[in-house]
């Protein structure tokens, strides 16, 4: 990753996201907040790029309900992590 992207984009956005997570988990150190943020980012990007037919087949969710089900699953997972 080019340093300019890391300094001007990634670090600033991670800092903002970490501040939001800190509202829910003030007891967590940065070394626990950031992996949660990066994991969620990875999952969202990965699931967004996957072929819908294959993703539906792998998850067992019909293609027509796939987006709604995945949003619900990701939201629930994040809420559990944040103590909701």
Secondary structure, DSSP 4 states (H G I P E B T S, - for coil): --HHHIIIIIHHHHHHHHHHHHHH-TTS-HHHHHHHHHHHHHHHHHHHHS-HHHHHHHHT--GGGHHHHHHHHHHHHHHHHHT-
